[in-house]
C-alpha cells in the first residue's frame, strides 16, 4: 500500500527542504518506498478534515491504510522499523540509532527552533537582542558536544541511520546563521548527507512543489 503524506501547498521556506515533510520524503526515498503527497494550504491545515489526522493543525500527516500518524519523529521511526535501510540489524546498534533520533528532536533541535522564533516572530520585542545571544549560547553548547562526539567519523554511530537523517535535518536550519560553519566537522557531516541520492530526490520533490506554486 502506498502511503500518503501531507505537505505545504506553498512552502514557507521557499522549497529549501526545511519543512517537516522533507524528513519523511527523505526517509521514504532512503528505503525505496513510493509515496503520494496531499498538498494543503495554511487554511485547510486548521479545518476538521486535517485536524482529524493531526489534532494540532500542523502540516505533517502520514496515512497508510488504516494507520494515520503525525509528528515527524514518529513517522520516520515507523518507516525505519517497517523497511530495511534506516536502522541497523544489531539490536544494540538499533537502539542507539533510535536514541540519536530522540537526541536530534529533544536536545539539538529545540534551541535551533528558538532561534528562528526569536528572529522572525519576536524580532520587534525590546528584549530580542539579549534573547538571541542566550539562544546562540545554548546552540553552540549543543554543537560543541555533538562535534566532539562525531569527531572525524562520517556518521554518528557506524553506518548512516535514521538518527543521522533527523540530526542533519535539524542542523540544516543553522546554515543561514553561520553557526554551523564554526564546527567544520558538523558542516561536513551535513554536506555529506546532502550528497546522498535519496536526499537529492526528496529535496527535488519538495522544491518542485514550491516552483509549481510560484508559477501558478
N, C-alpha and C positions, 0 to 999 in steps of 0.2 A: 504494500500500500504506500502510495506516495504522500509524504507529509506536506502540510500546508503551513507556511509561516506568514506572519504579517510584517509589513514594512511601511515606512512613511511614503505617502503619495508624493510629497515634496520634502526631501530630506533637509532638516535644518543645518546639517553640516556640509551641505552642497556636494553630497556624494563622495566625501572623503573617507568613508569607511569607519566613522566613529559611532554611528548609531548601533544599538544593541543587536539589530538583526544581522550585522556583519559577523558577529561571533558565531551565530547559528549557521549562516551561509557557509562560513569557513569550515566549521565542524562537519557539515554535510558534504562539502567538497572533499575534505580530507578522507572521509570514509567511503566516498564514491556513491553516495545516496542521492538520487534525483529528488527534487522538491519543487513545489509550486509556491507562488507568492501572492498573497492578497494585499493590495495596496489600500491604505486607509489614510484619511485626512485627519487633521487635528480635531475637527468637529466630530467625526464619526468615532474617534477613539473614546469619546465620553458618552456615547449613546449605548442603550441597553444591549444591543447585539454584541458589541465589542466587550462591554463590561462583563458579559456572561462568560467570556473567555479569560479576560484579565480584569479582576474586580477593582483594580486601582486605576483603570482607564489609561494605562500606559501602552506603549507601542507593541511590545513583543508578545506574540502568542504562537503556539505550536499545536497543530492538530494532526493526529494520526489515528484514523478510525474513531473509536470511542474515547481515545485519550486526548485530553486538552491540557496543555501546560502553559504556564507563564513563568517569568524570571529566566534570564539568560543562563545562569549557572545551572539551574535545574534542567533546562533543555539540553545544554551541551553535555551534561553528565548522562542524561538519558541516551543521547546519541552515542556517546562513547561506550556506554555499557551494552548497547544493542549491536554495535558494529565494531569490527576489528580496526585498529589503526590509531586510536587515541588514548588507549590505556594499555599498560604492559600486561603480559600474561602472568608474570610472577605476582603473587598476592601482596607481598610487602611493597614491591615497586608500584603496584596498582594503587595501594593505599596512599603512598607518598605523592603520586601524581594527583590524586583527589585532594590531598592536603594543600598542594600548591594551587589548585583551583580556588579553594577557600581562602588561601592567603592573598591571591590576586583580588578577590572580591571584598574581603573583610579587612585586610591590613594595608594593602598598597593603594587600591583604588579610592577609598573614601576621601583622603586629603586631596587627591588629584581632582575629584569632582568638586570639592570645596573651592578649589582654585577657580574653576570655571564659574561657579555660582557667584563668588565674590567679584569676579571681573565683569560678568555680563548681566547679573541680576541685582547686584548690590553696589555697582560702581559709583553711584551718586550719593552714597552714605558718607557721613563725615569720618567714620571710623574705618573705611575700606582700606586705606593705605596701611594702617597698622595691622589690620586683619590679614592682608595679603602677605606681609612679612612673616607673620606667625604661621600661616599655612605653608609658605615656602620652606620654612624651617622643618616643619613636620614631614613634608615631602622629601626633602633632602636626607633626613634621618632614615626614612624608608629606603630611599635609593641607595644610600651608603650600605645599609645592611644587605640589601639584595645584591649589590655589586660585589661585596665581599663573598657572599655565598656562591654567586655564579662563577667568580674567578675568570679563568680563561676557557671554561667549558662552552660548548655550543648551546646546550640546553640545561635546564635546572636539575635534572636527575636522569642522566643517561640519554635515551632517545627522546625525540620530540613527543610531547603528550598534550592532553587537554589542559594540563597545568600551564604549559608554555603558551598555548593558544590564548587562555584567559589572561595570563600575565602580560603578554605582548600587547593585547588589545587595550588593556588598562594603561600601559606605558605610552601608547601612541598619542594619547591626548596631550602629552607633555611636550611634544616636538615644537609647537609654536612658542612655548615659554622659554626655550633654551636650556631648561634644567636637565633634560635628558642628556644633552651634549656634554655636561660636566662629568659624566660617567661613561667613558668611551666603550667599556665592555658591554654596558647596557644598550648603548646606541647601536653597537654592532649586533647585539642579540636581536634587537627589533628588526634591523635591516636584514639579517639572515632569515628571519621568519617571513619577512615580506617577499623574499625571493622564492618561497615555496609555491609551486604551481597552483595548489589549492587556494592559497591566499589570493593569488593574482586573479583566479577565476571568480572568487567571491567579490573581490574589490571591483572587478569589471562589471559584474552583475548589479552591484549597488550603484555604481557611477552611471550606468545606463539608465536607471530609473530617474536619477536627477536630470540627466541630459534630456530625457523624453519629457519630463515635466517642464523644463525650461523652454523647449522648442514648441510645446503645446500652448 
